[in-house]
Amino acid sequence: MRADRLLSLLMLLQARGRLTARALAEELEVSERTIYRDVEALAQSGVPVYAERGPGGGVALLDSYRTTLTGLTDPELRALFMLSIPAPLADLGLGQDLRAALLKLTAALPSARREHETRTRQRIVLDPDGWAQPETTALSLLPVLYRAVWEDRRVWLTRRYPPFVGGTYTRRADAYGLVAKAGAWFFVAGIEGQARVIPVAELVEARLDEPFERPVAFDLAACWEAWRAVAEAHRPAYPVVVRIDPVQAGYLRAVFGARIDTALAEAVPPDAEGWRTLTLTFASLEEARGYILSFGRAAEVIAPEALRLSVIDFAAQITAFYEERRQETRGKEARNRAEAAGVQAKS
């Protein structure tokens, strides 16, 4: 365990430069006294590390000390630095392992290539949390948009008007970044000096244009979080009270993302059968019905009554449809057997 911690300490210092003992202790989840012991151990092993106490002090490596990682191409580095810590990995306890691996990668790179990390994180965001709504994406446009984002190029976008208007329109935009959210892609662009978030599914065409000067202060992750908060606050709300089989908790997280934790935290204690009663929010009755039906017998609608009756009606229609098909299949099989028996009798 100590060898792993010493290596992590070394990688932190290589990647981030001078750090206080407190910052290192918080990062590695140990005491400051342990950090000083580890620094001493590294120094005794020949690593040029030193610690300075007092204001402005900290732990650092000599500037001349650097390990080098070679063999990775620029596209490979960009792909690695797009990784974040997805909720499923954190749930499995692997988040710290991935964080440590990326830290070691960053620390081992020469300073010129470590700039790829900052550059990539300012242009690509992967948001794994799901929204309770289906999404479609014009995937064929993603390579063009990705190139525009990476090369700081303007792009001509042809976008669909809302369905009640119809038609399309074209305008030029500065390519700031791309965000992937639960399988749906969003293009973050500068239009007339304002950052806009555009669902890629609404785009019909994308054509590269001239380079532009990217705003130094623009933060893609912060822009996305602000837009997402507003979008979620203005989504149509259709609350549904349901009883959920306890075995479905994992499935709910896969469907709704980490925000299902809020609903579970607000739920009443499990009943005698272990079922949880909680409130889920959808955009409409139709959307809620689709998700509830996908849960099968593991979810029971308590309210609203209109949704409960609609789920019962659709379930009855589905059952009747398949029963009708089963009877038709049985009838066809019986006729085939009768015909085969008649042929055999004649022969």
Secondary structure, DSSP 8 states (H G I E B T S, - for coil): -HHHHHHHHHHHHHHH-SB-HHHHHHHHTS-HHHHHHHHHHHHHTT--EEEE-STT-EEEE-TT------S--HHHHHHHHT----HHHHHTT-HHHHHHHHHHHHHHS-HHHHHHHHHHHTTEEEE----SS-----GGGHHHHHHHHHTTEEEEEEEE--TTT-SEEEEEEEEEEEEEETTEEEEEEEETTEEEEEEGGGEEEEEEEEE----TT--HHHHHHHHHHHHHHTS--EEEEEEE-GGGHHHHHHHHGGGHHHHHHHS----TTS-EEEEEEESSHHHHHHHHHHTGGGEEEEE-HHHHHHHHHHHHHHHHHHHHHHHHHHHHHHHHHHHHHHHHHH-
